């Protein structure tokens, strides 16, 4: 057997030498062919000496997907003494993985800048577990998460097509939005005609929110959301959603908010990388009960239209209308325009200008420049 192995190895060596001699007359682009041939010979030699080992499971498969998102901004506001600022607005670190066939874990850590003090702080922006195999099209989520209010609240700010948030959204939910600890149960309805999802959420209550407050005596915030998604054609879709929220306010009474969202998207199949259009709207109706016999009703909305001009260029115009939830006599109106250059899926640069006026103060102007970059792995956002 030894002389057979020696003869086998000698024949392989001769094959290599003959191959080198024959390819010596070939131009330099034969390097790839040589490498492939040598790898094949090495594999044959190894298989001739010993059987192929069983592939071991790599420990790397247990590591979560890790991503980092940087948000650099420069800003201008006409009514402030210090008009210009440049800063790192936020760094987001995401850790996401499938724990087992039954559970998925998603954690988002935020290192953000306080706009008033300029100091940075760290917090868990989101951290939750999601079930993957419940029966009857049910899915349960536990932890801290962005609640299912319309289209903006579930989306991280860096993924929005504008830099500042709509006035109505901020007036009702604050700069951080509804982001709380609790549970979420969703049910995919058995509707064969179009997509329908029903979501119920119960959270402990927010310590900082214009509309809600962390209540006493086990009072929680309850939310219900119905999502309806229609495929109109190969090029267009329509989403219609309804949300109801009820919870304690800082007067130890109850605030109720109803909202509706409408989103139309157009993306032609033949030019899907060069042209698209999105029209998105949200409407908020609030009833804040402040005393036993006294309540305030208010309304707010926004509407934006985004058009893709070219492969990497987007233009977004937005209109805001907002009443203050505790003083509906104060009415704000704002107009903004954002130009975005989406270099790749890993970076984008946006420039936004905005003008705001209300019936109390005089009109003022704002502008922002934002540069977003992504390194590592980051999960896709909602469609």
N, C-alpha and C positions, 0 to 999 in steps of 0.2 A: 504493500500500500504506500510506503514511503516513496518508492521510485515513481509511482503513478502521480502522487502529489507534486513531486519535483518536476516531472515532465509537464504537468498541467500548468504550473507556475512559469516554467520556461517558455511555453507556448504563448502565454499572456504577455510576457516581456517582449518576445519577438514581435508580437502583434503591435505593441506600443511603438517599437522602433520602426517598423515598417510604416506605421501611420505617420510618425514624425517625418520620415523621409518623403512620403508621398505628399504631405501637406506643406513641405518646405517650399514648393513652387507655387503655392496658393497665396493670394494677397493677405494683408494683415487682418481682414475681417474673418479669417478662419479661426481666430482665437476662441470664439464661443463654441465652435464645433469640436475643437481639441478638448476643451473643458468638459463638454458633455461626454465625449468618448472616454476620457480618463475616469470620470465618475462611474460610467457603466462598467469599466474594467475593474475598478476598485470594489464595486458592489458584487461583481462576479467572483472576485478573489475571496471576499469575506463570506459569501454564501457557500463557496467551495470548501472553506476551512471549518465553519461552524454554522449551525442553524441561526436564522435571524432571531434576535431577542424579542421578547414581548415588549410592546411600547408601554412605558410607565406613565401614569397620569402626572402631569406637571403640577408643581405646587403653585405656579403662577395662575392656574385656572381658578384658584380660590381667592385671588385678589379682586377687589372691586374695580369698576371703571372709575377712573379719577380724572377730573377736569378742573381747569382754572379759567375763570373769565375776568378780564380786567376792563374797567370802565373809567376812562380818562375824560375829564370835561373841562371846558372853559365856559364862563358865563358872564352875561352883562344884564344889569337891571337899571332902568333909568331913575327910579325913585330912591335908590339907596345912595349913601355918601360914598361908600366903596363900590364903584360900579363894576369893576372887572375882578374876576377870580379865575384861577386855574388850579386844578386839584385832581387827585385820584379819588373819584367818587365812591367806588366800591370794588372789592375783590371778592369773587364768589368761588368757593371750592366745593365741588360736588363729589360725592361718594355714592355709587349706585351699583347694585349687584342683585342677582337672584340668589336668595339664601338656599332654597331647595325647591322641589317641584310645587310647593304649596305657598311660598311667601317670597315677596320681593321687598328689598330695603332701599330707600332713597333718602340721602341726607345732603343738605345744602347749608354750608357755613358761610356767613357773610361778615366781611371785615369792611365796615362802611364809615363814612365821614359824617359827623354831625354838622349840618349846615350853619348852625348858630355859633358853636364853639370852635369848629374846625378840627376837633379831636376825633380820633378813630376808636371804634369799639368793635368787639366781636360778639356774635350771637348765632344761634341756630335759626336760620331763616325758615327752613323746613326740615323735618325729620319724621319719617313715617314708614310703616309696614303696610303692604298691600297683599291681599290674598290673591291666589292665581287659579284656584280650582274649586271654588264654591259651586254648589248645584244651582239650577234654575236661573242661570245667567246673572247671579249675584256677585258682587265684589265688595269687600270690606276694607276700609283703610283706617288705621289707628296711628295717632301721633299728633305732630304739629304740621299744619298744611294750610295752603292758601285756599280759601273757601270758594265754592262754585257759584259766584255771583257774576252773571253775564260773561263777557269775553275778556275784559281787562284784568280783573282780579286774579284768576287762576294763572296768568302769564307773568313771568319774571320781567321786570322793567327793561332789562337790556334787550329783550326780544320784541319790544313794541316798535312800531314804525315812527315814533316821535319820542322826544326826550323828556318833556314834562308831562304830567298826568292831567287829564281833563278836570276843569274846575269843579264840576258837579260830583265827580268821583271823589275828589279830595275833600269836598265839603261834607260828604256823608260818611266816608270811610277812612279819611286821613291819608297821609303820604305813604304809610306802610300797607294800607288796605286791610281787608279782613284776613288775618293770618293768626290762627288760634289753635289751641290744643283740644282734641276731642276725637270723635269717630265720624266716619262717613260711610254710608251704605248706598251703593248704586245698583240699579236693576235695568238690564237691557230688555226692553219690552218686546214681546213676540209679535212685532209688526212687520209683515212681509212687504208692505208698500213703501215704507221709508224708515230711516233709522230713528229710534226713540229711546231716550235714556232718562230715567227718573232717579234723582239723587236726594237723599235725606242726610242732613248733618246736624250734629249736636256738639256744641263747643262750650268751654268753661266760661268764656267772657273775656273781653279785652280791657286792659287797664288804660289804654290810650286810644280813644276813638271818639269822633264828634257825635256819633249816634248811639253807641252802646257802651256799657260799663260792666265791669265784673260785679255781678250781683251777689247779694247775701241770701242766706236760707236756701242754698242749692238751686238758685235761679240760673238757668243757662240760656244760651242763644240757640235758637232752632232755625234751620234753613231748609227749604225745599226748592228744587230746581228741576224743570222739565226741559229737555233738549230735543228739538225736532230738526232733523237734517234731511234735506231733499236734494237729490241729484236731478237737476233740470235738463241737462244735456251732457254730452261728452266734454263740453267746454265750461260749464257753469254749475254752481251749487248755491243753495240757499239754506241758511240756518236761522231758526226762530226759537228763542228761549224765553222762559218765564221763571221768575224767582220770587219767593216770599221769605221774609226774615222777620223774626220777632225776638225781642230780648230786653233786658233791663237797661235803663239809662241812668245818668248820674243824679237824677231826681228820685231814684228808687221806684220809678214807675216803668212803663213799657213804651218802647218805640217799635213801630211796625213799618217796614219798607217793602214795597212791591216794585219789581223792575221787569223790563222786557228788553230783549236784545234782538237785533235783526242784522244779519250779515250776508251779503251777496258777493260771490267770488266768480271771476271770469278769467280763464286761462286757456287760450286756444291750443289745441293739441299740436298743430303744425308749427307753432311759434312759441312754445311754452317756456323757452329760456329767454325770450326777448320781449314778450308782451304779457301783461296781466293787469287786472283791475280788482280792487277790493273796496266795497262800500260797507262800512260798519257803523252801527248806531246802538246806543243804550239810553233808556229812559228810566228815571227813578222817581218814585212817589213815596213820600215820607209822612207819617203821622206820629208826632212826638207828644206823648201824654206827660205833661209837666206837673199838673195838679189834678185833683179828683174831677174837677169840672172845667179844666182848661187844657187845650191841646193846640198844636201848631201843625198845619198841613203845608208841605212845600214840594217843589218840583225841580228837577234838574235833568239835563240831557247833554249828549255830545253826538256829533256825527262827523265822520272823516271819510275822505275819498283818497285812495292811493292808486296811482297809475305808474306802471313800469314803462319808462321811456325807452330804455335799451337794456342790454344784457345785465349791466351792473348799476344802472341809474333808476332811482325811484323818486317820485314826487308825491307828497302827502299834504293835503289841506284839511283843516279841522275847524269846526265851529262848536263853541261851548256856551251853554246857557245854564245858570245855576242860581237858585235861591239858597239863602242860609237856612239850615235845618231848624234853628231856634229863633230866626228873625227873617221871615219870608219877605219883609219889606226891602231887604238888601238884595239886589239882583245884579249878578255879574254876567257879562258877555265878553267872549274872547274869540279872536281869530288867529290862527297860526298856520305857518307853511314850513314844511320840512323837506330838504333835499338830502337824499341818501345815496352814497356810493358803496355798494356791496361788493367788495373786492372778491371775496370767496365766502364760503360758509363759515370761515374761521375769523373773519374780520370785516368791519364796516365803519365808515365815517359818515356822520350826519351833521347837518347844520340846520338849526331851527330858529325862526323868528316869530314872535308872538306879541300881540297887542291886547290889553285888557282894560275894560272900563266898567264901572258900576255907578249906581245912583247916589253914592256917598263921596267917593274920592274921584280925583281926576284920572284921566287915561294915563297908563304907563306902558313901557315897552320892555321886552326881554329878548335875549338871544342866547343860544347855547351852541357849542361845538362839542361833539362826542365822538370818541374813538373806542370801539369795542374790539377786543381780540379774545380768541379762545385757544387754549392749548390742552392737549389731552382729549379725553372722550367726554362728550356732553350729549345727553339724551335729547331727542327731538321734542319740540313744543307742539301744543295742540294746533290742529289745522284751522 
